[in-house]
Amino acid sequence: MQTRTDITNTPFIREISGGAYGTSGAVIKQNAARAGDLVFGTVLGRSAVVAGAVTPDGGNTGDGVVDEFAVSGGPVIAIPGNYNLECIEAVAEGGIFKLEDPNGVIVAEYLPMNTGSGGSVTFDIGGLTFQITDGAADFIVGDKFALAVAADSDYVPFAPDGVGGAQNIVGIYVGQDIAEADIQAGDVTNKLVLLGGNLTVTADDVVLDDGASDLDTVLPSGRTVKEELRLLGIFTEDTVAISGFENS
């Protein structure tokens, strides 16, 4: 594919047609472990869903637990609502379970947990990970747990190996740099995010924050960062400022 270098004194965003669009009310999600400022030009994903509480049914006979619950990476993103994890076959010191999504669609119809007394099994299925642990009283058919998934939609730095939506490019941060301490302290509100349009941006000013080395990094989708941005109508372009060109 042919590349083009633009010689311009125009800022980061240059419209081709249709115009840029985005949001001025974006929320950048808190990250208490953040190292470094979040800077202008950072490619963003969204924390589309987050894992909530696991609630055992009040009529359960088995006193084993389901914990270590999280949304996971991979091609499937969990949907908001309560997932139903139910024992469908009793097994001594274990059990066979099925998992349904919030719409009643079966995600997995055979999840065996038969590790023995007090044992645990971890499952990664349908965009979720969770652990089932045997208790003193065995599970019986009909014992169940509600696994709550909540909508979030806060913006986070794009990460190819991220989870819950962070692994999908949705835009570019175009606000003032956000200090490390501010992101560590809590969600940062009312920020500017470029979501698309038919426009070019200066390639050198695009920042990959977590896990991708450059715009030509091939992602799990099989496309590069550059190609994923192009699907949003954001085209990266090498640019030389007029002042630099005139003085070269």
N, C-alpha and C positions, 0 to 999 in steps of 0.2 A: 504494500500500500504506500502511495506517495505521501511524504510528509511535507509540511509547509511551515516556513518561518515568517512570522508577521513582524514587520518593523513599524512600531507604533509608539505613541505617547498616551495611549488609552489605558485605563486601569485594568485590573484583573479580569473583569467580565466584559466581553464584547458580544453584543447581540448579532445574530445572523438574520433571523426573522422570527416573528411570533413573540419574542421577548422573554426575558428571564422571569421565573416565578419561584417563590419560596415562602418562608414564614419569618415574621419578626417576633413571634411569641414562642419560640422553641425552648424546651427545657433540656438542659444538658444534665445527664444523670450523675448523681453523687458517686464518687469512687474514693472511699476512705484510704485506699492503698495507692492512689495515683502518684506517679513520680514524674514531675515536670508539668509545665503549663500546657494548656490546650490552645494551640495557636491558629491564627487565621489561615485558611486554606486546608484545614484538616478534613480528610474524607470521613464521612460519618455513616454509621448504621443506626438501627433503632433497637432499643430493648423492648421488643414488641410484646413479649409476655414474660411473667415472672412466676416462680413457684410460690404458692401460699401454704396454708396449713393442710395437714393430713388429719382427717377426722374419722375415728373408728365409729361404726354404727353402734347405737346404744344397745342393740339386741345381740351383739357378738357373743359367742361362747368362748372362742379362742382368745387368749390374752397376749398373743404375739403382737408385735408392733411393725408399722411401716414408717420408715424414716429415711434420712439422707435424700430427701426429695428435692429435685432440681429440674429445670428445663435443660435440655442437652443440645449439643451441636448436631450437625448432620443435615440431610436434605429435608427432613420433616420438622416443621415448626408447630409446637403445641398451640391449641386454640383456647381462648378464655372460657372458663366455666369449670364445673366439677367433673373430673374423671371418676369413674366407678371401677374399683378393683374388688372383685368378688371371688370367694372360694367356690369352686364348682365341683371339687372332688376332695373328700377328706383323706388325708394320709397321716399315719402316725408320725408325730414330730415334724410335720410339714404340711403340704397341701398343694392342690393344683388351682391356679387362679386364671381368671380372664380379666381383660381391661377394656372398658368402653369409654369413648370420648363423650363430651358434654351433649352431643346430639344423639347418643345411643348407638353410634357406629362402633362395631367391634374393632379394636386396635390390635389386640392379641387374644386368641382364644385358648391358649395353652401355655401357661407360665408355671413350670414345676418348681416347687420349693420343698426339697426333701433331704436336707443336709444333716438331719439328726438333731438331738436335743440341744436347744439354745443356738443352733446354727443360723446363718444368714445367707441370703442370696441377693445379689444386686442385678437389677434389670435395666437395660437401656433400650427403650422401645417407644415409637410414636412421638419422638421429641421430648420424652421424659426419662429421667433416671430415678430409681427409688430402690430401697432395700427392704426386704421382708425378713423378719427375724422370728424364729419359733419361740413360743412362751411355755409356761408350765402347763397350761390347758391347751389342747390341740384345737386348731381351727376346724369348724364343721361347714358343711355346704350351706351357703347363704351368708356366712360372715363376710362383711364388706367394709371398705374404707372409701371415703370421698377425698380425692386429691385435687385441691383447688388451684387453678391456674388463673392469674389475674392479668388483665390488660395493663400495659404500662405506656409504651410508645414514647418514652423519653429517648433523646438522642445520646449516642455513645460513640467513641472513636471506632471506626470500622476495624474489625479483626477477622481475618480469614478463618481462624479457628475459634471464633467467638460462638456464643450460644444465644438462643431466644430471639434472634434478629440482628445481633451485632455483626453477623457474618454476611449480611446483605447490604450492599451499598445503596444508600438512599439520598445522599446529597453531600454538600461541602459546607463547612463552617466558614462564614464570612463576617463574623463579628470581631470585636476587640479581643485580643488574647485574654484567656481566663487563667488566673493564677492557680497554681497547684493547690495552694492552701484553700482556695474558695471551693474547688471541686471536692477536696477532702472533707470539707465542713458540711456540705449538703448540696441538694439540687441547685443548679444555677438557671434562673428563669429569664424570659424575655430576650432571647438571643437570636441572631440572624443566621438562617440556614438557606442556602441555595439548593432548590430541589430539582430544577430542570429548566426546560425551555429549549430553544434552538439557538445555542450560543457557544462561544469558545471561551476558554479560560487559559491563563498563562501556565504552561506545564510546570515551570520551575517553582511556582508558588503553591502547587498542590502538595499536601503533606500527608504521608502515610504513617500513622501513629503506632500501629501495633501489628506486626507479623507480615507485612508486605514490604519488600525492599524498594520497588519502584513501580512506575505505571505499567511496565511490561510483565510484572509478576503474574504468573498463571494461577488462577484461583480454582477451588474445587469444582466450580461450574464448568471449567474448561476454557473460560474466557479470561482475558487479562483485566487488570484494574481499568485500563484505558477503555476497553470494550464495554465493561459494565457501566462506566460513566456515560459512554456514548448512547447506551440504551435509554438513559434518562434525558438525552438531548444535550449533554454536556460534553463538548469536544475539547480535548487538551491540545495546545499548540505551542511550539517553541516560539519565543518572542524576544526580539531585541529592541530595547528602548531607543527612540530617535536620538537621544543625547549620546548613547553609547555608539550608535551607528555613525553619527556625524564625527565623532572623535576617534574612530577606529582608523 
